[in-house]
Amino acid sequence: MPTPIKMPQLGETVVEGTVSRWLKKPGDRVERQESLLEISTDKIDTEIPAPAAGTLLQIVVSEGTTVRVGTVIGYIGAPGEAVVSEQLSVSSEQSPVASHQSPVPNPQSPISKPTGSAFVSPVVARIAAEHNLELGRITGTGLHGRVTKKDVEKYLETGDRGLEIGKTTPSTQSPVPSPQSPISNLQPLSTMRRAIAEHMERSVATSPHVMALHEADMTAVVRHREAHKAEYAAKGIDLTFTPYFVTAVAEALRANPQVNSSLTAEGLLIHQRIHIGVAVAVSGGLLVPVIRDADELNLAGLSRAVNDLAERARSNKLSPDELQGGTFTVTNHGVSGSLLGTPIINQPQAGILGIGKIAKRAVVRSGGHPLLPSADDAIVIRPMCYLSFSFDHRILDGAQADGFVGRVVEVLENWG
């Protein structure tokens, strides 16, 4: 009997997923655990392995279609094996769509939303609401005529914008823009970008953000890295600056436990374990995989963890669990050239540390009075780095925030 391929549950709160791309076509041979398709949710884009070895007999859910967790999306079996009608009926029952195809609306008929048992995924409903679309006007290409995310995006690119908001077309034709007139191009948001937008908006609305800005002299760290890069490379480790910052943050969190916390209705939840999320730029957005018990790893262990998570994040190999449970976040925006940033808190954490580009700057080293000019003062060139700490003012005050970042700076400047 053919093996069904089901939409997996990619995280505790995930209830649906979108088939982004099939990596195999019907008739192709697949091995067990070989990447079979790409799935997109509001939390992660990832590749899904084949549940069994055999031939991909049938694709039930096409690319761009969103279905509920547990829905059968395809079948694997022996070459030539038939998928019996009973199995197809089961997959239809599991699929969150109507049992009968919805009729295509008449262009002259009144526009209305899908009615009855027609299922509209939350993603499709959200896009429609944001653009004031009436889904009854859009012809669905999904299973049983269901309107998919891809259908809505295509309609946004080519649809009749005047009719969709219920307005009649003016009798006077709008002027055709001249070749010199600017023309806008609407690009629908990807699932990941939409999730990022929602999370950022919710964070700003939830936490009163305050930023504490410090700078660190990275001379000791740069010297240590230069002295040990070859040694680490011989062990297969690419020694970057990020693990140094994670080490310093873990030490500062131990010294300032209130920063490693979350605000709840019952009070302040101080986390006993230190799980540090490291922001990774990926195609189309940003992921924050989590290094668990970061304070228990040495520099080599953190380097391996950072490199591994970043590589798998960029190749869609992370599991949903690796993106959850962080107690603090570090974002090294300096790798793309930024000197200073104002990061947004990753809810429900108390803060996030932004790391700027390490760059040579002229700094004053005082040999006398700390503020008044002195003959012993000197201007020196040092590799400097701005550290911007965005924190939730409901949880932390300025003195606590400065104490935390000050400890990060202390660890970095006295490395080794």
N, C-alpha and C positions, 0 to 999 in steps of 0.2 A: 504494500500500500504506500502511495506517495507520502512523503513527509511534509507537513505544512510549515511554511515560514510565517511567523507571526510578528506583528509589531511589538518590539520589546518595551518594557517599562524602564526608561533611562532616567531613573531617579524617583524618589518617594513621591514627589508632588507632580510628576509628569503624568498626564492622562491621555496624551495624544502625540503623534509624531507625523512628520511629513516625509514622504519618500523623495529625497532630493535627486538621486541618480542610481540607476541599476548598473552595476559593474559587469554583469553578465547578461546575455540574452538567451531566450528560450533555445534549448538544444545544446548549450555550452556545458562542458564538464566542470564540476566544482568539487573541491575537496572539503572535508569537514574542517571548520574554523578558517577557511579561506574567505577573504573579504568578498561579500556578495553584493552589497548595496550600501548607499549612504543615506543616513536618516538625519533629519534636522528637527530639533525641538526648540522651545524657548530658552533652554539652558545650554545646549551643546549640539554641535554637528559632529557626527562620528560614523565610522564604517561598522557595518554589522556583519559578523561571520556567518557562514552557512551552518545550519544546525546538523547537517548530515552530508555525507559524500554521495555523489550521483550526478544526474543531469537536471538542469533547471528546466522543468517541464512546462511551467506556466507562470506568467506574471499576472496576478490578479489586480494589484493596485499600481496604477501608472505613476510616472514621475510627476511631482508637483501636487500629488493628492495627500490630504491630511486625513488620517484615520485614528480611531481610538486604540489604546493599548490592548493587545490581545487579538486584534483583527488579523485574519489570514491574508497575507499580501502576496503569496506565491506558493509554488510546490516544487519539491525536489523528489526525484525517483529514478527508477531504472530507465535506460534509453527506450523510448517507445511506449512506456507505461502510460496508461490513460488515467486522467483525473475524472473519477466517476461523478455523475450528476449529484449524488448525495453529498459529496464533499464540497462541490461548488455551492450547493444550497446552504451548507453550514457556514461557508465563508461569507455568503451574502447576508445571513442572519447576524453574523458578528460585525459586519461592516456597518458603520453608523450612517446609513443612507436609507432612503425610502425603498420599498420593495418594487415599486413601479417607477419607470422613468417619467420625470416631470415633462409636461408638454412645453415646447418652445413657444414663448409668448409671441403673439401677433404684434408687429410693430405699431399697428394702429390702435391696439387695445390698451386700456388703462394699465399703468405700471403698478405692480404690487410685489410684495415680498413673497418668497416661497412659503407655502402654507402646508398644513397637515403634518405628515411625518418626515418631510424633507429635512435632512440634517444639514446644518451649517456649522462648520467648525469655528471655534473661538477666534482663530487667526483670521478666517475669512470675514466673520462678523465684525471684528475690530477694524479691519481695513475698510470695510464697507461703511461703517459708522464714521470713520475719520474723514472719508471722502464724500459722505452724503450720497452713497450709491444705493440704488434700488436693485436688489439682487434678481428680482423677477425679469429684468431686462437682459441679464447676462445668460448666454447659452452655456450650460455646463458641459464639460468634456469628461468629467470623472465618471466613476462607476454609477450606472443607473441615472446618468444625466446630472450628477451632482456638480455644483459650482465649486471649483477648486481655487486655491490661492493663485495658481498660474492663470486661470480664467480671469480673475479679478485684475491681476497685474496687466494682462493683455488688454482688457477693456479700458483700464486707466490710460494706456498708451494710445488707443485708437477709438475709444468710445465717444458717443455723443454727449458732451458735457452739459449742453443746454437742456436736453431732455431729462437727464438723470436727476436733476434737482427740481424737476416738475415745472419748469418755466417754458412758456411758448417761445418759439423762435421769432425775433423781431421782424417786422415787415421790411425794414431797411437792412440790407446786407452789410455786415461789418467789413471795413476796409481790409484788403489783403495787405499784410505787412510787406514793406519794401525789403529788398535784399540786405539793406543796411540795418533793419530793425532787429533788436535782440530777440531771439527765440528761445524759450525755456523748454527744457526736456525733463519731464517728470520721471524719476527713477523710484519705483516702489522699494520699500525697505525690505531687506532680507530678514529672516526669522531672528538671526543673531542680533542684527542692528536694532530691530524693533525691541528686543528684550533688553538690550543695553540702554536704549532710550527710556524705557519704562523704569528700569532699576535706578538710573541716574535721577530721573525726575522724582521718584519716590524718596530717594535718599535726601535730596535737597529739601523736600517738603517735610521730611521726618526730623532731621537733625539740624540744629542751628550750628552751621559750620564756622569754625574759627581756625586761622592758620598761624602757626609759629614758624618763623624762618630762622634757620641757623646755617652756618657754613663750617665745613671741616677741612683741615689741612690734611691732604691725602698722601703726604710724603712717605710716611712709614708703610702705608698699604702698598703704594706703587713700588717701593723698593722691595718689599717682601714678594710681591707678585713677580717682579722681574727676576728675582733670585731663585724662584721656585717653579717658574713656568715650564722649563725643560723637564724637571723632575716629575711634575704632574703629567706632562704630555707623554712621558715614557710609560706611565700607568694608564694611558688612554683617557686622561681627564683634561678637558679644555678649561684652564683656570681663568675665569672672568672676574670682574669686580663684584658682581651681584652677590656671591656667597659671603664676601667680606661684610657687606651691608646686612645680610640676613643674620650673620653671627652677631654683629653689634646690636641689631634690633632684638634678638632673642635675649641677649644679656641685659639690655635695658628693660625689657618686659619683666624679667625676673626681679629686677630692682624696683620696678614700678608696676606692681600687679594690677592696679586699678585701670591701667591703659589696656590690659588684656581682659576686657570685660564687655558686657552687653547690658543695655537697660531693658528691664521687663516691667510689667505692670506691678509685680510684687516687690521690685527693688533692683539693685545692681547685682548682676550675675557675674562674679569674677571667676574666670576659667582657670582651672588648676594646671591644665596642659597648654603648651604653646604651639599652636598650629598656624604657620605663617603662609599666607597666600602670596604668590609672586605673579604679577600681571605679565602676560605674554601677548604681544601683538601677533595676530593671525590674519589671514586673508579675510577681509570683510568685517573685522571687529577685534575683540579683545577677550581673552580667557584668563581666569585666575586659578590655576591649579594650586593645590595646597601641600606644603611640606609639613607632615605631621611630626610632632615632638621635635621641632627644629632645634631646640636648645640642647638636645641630647646628641646631636651630630657634630663632628669636627669639620674643619674646613674642607677636607677631601670628601667627606660624606655629603656635605651640603652642595659641593660642586657637582657631584654625580647626580644628586637629586634635582638641582636646578637645570642641568643640561638635559637630563632624561625627560623631565616634565615639559620643558620648552620644545624639545624635538617632537614629542608625541602630541603636544597641543597643535603644532603647525601641520602635522600629518593626520589629524583627526583620529588619534589613537587613544585619547584619554577616556576613562570611564567616568560616568556621572559622579561617582563617589569621590573621585579625585578633585572635583570642583566644589565640594561642599565641606562644611565643618571648620572653615578658617576662623581664627580668633583675632587676626591682625593681617593687614595687607601692606606689601611693599610694591611700589611701581617705579621702575628705573627708566623714567622717560628720557634720561640723559643719553641713552644709547642711540637715540635718533637725533641728537644734537641740541636738545632743549636745555637751557641753563636753569630755568625756574618754572615750576608748575604749581597749580593749585588743585590737587587731586580731590575727587569726591569720595566720601566714605562708602565703603562696601558694607551695606547694612547686613546684620545689626551690630557691626563692630563699633568700637569707640573711636577709632582713628585709622588713618592711612598715611604712610610716609612716602613722599615723593623725592626721588633722587635725581639731581641735575647732572649735567655733563661735567666731567672732571676736566678742568682747563687751567692753564698757567695764568696766574694773576699776581700783580704786585701787591704785597701786603706789608704792613709796618710791624716790625718786631721791636717792642719797647725794651730798652735796657735800663730805664730809669723810672720816672713817674708813669703810672699806667695811662694817664690822660694828657698831662702837660708835656710839651716838647722837651726833648732831652738830647744832649750830645751823644748819648749812647743809643739812641734810636737808629734803626736801620731799615731800609726798604729792600725786601728780598722777593725773589720770584719763587712761588710755590704752586704745586698742583692743588687747586681748591675745588670744592664742591658744595653747592647749596642743597640743604635738606629742608624740605617744606612739609611740615606736619599739620595736616588737616584733622581737627578733632571735634567731637561732639561736646558742645559747651554744657549740655545737660549733665554730662558725666564728669568732665574734666574742666578745671580752671587753668588759667595761664601759667601759674607757678608749677602745677603738676605737669603740664605739657612741656614746659621748658626743662624741668627736671629729667623727663624722659629723653628728649632730644639731646640734652646736654650729656647724658650718659652714652648715647650713641656716638656722639662726637668724641668723647673721651676714649672709648674703645678703639675707634678708628685711628685717632692721632697717636695712640700709644701701642699700636699693633706690634706684636713680637717682643 
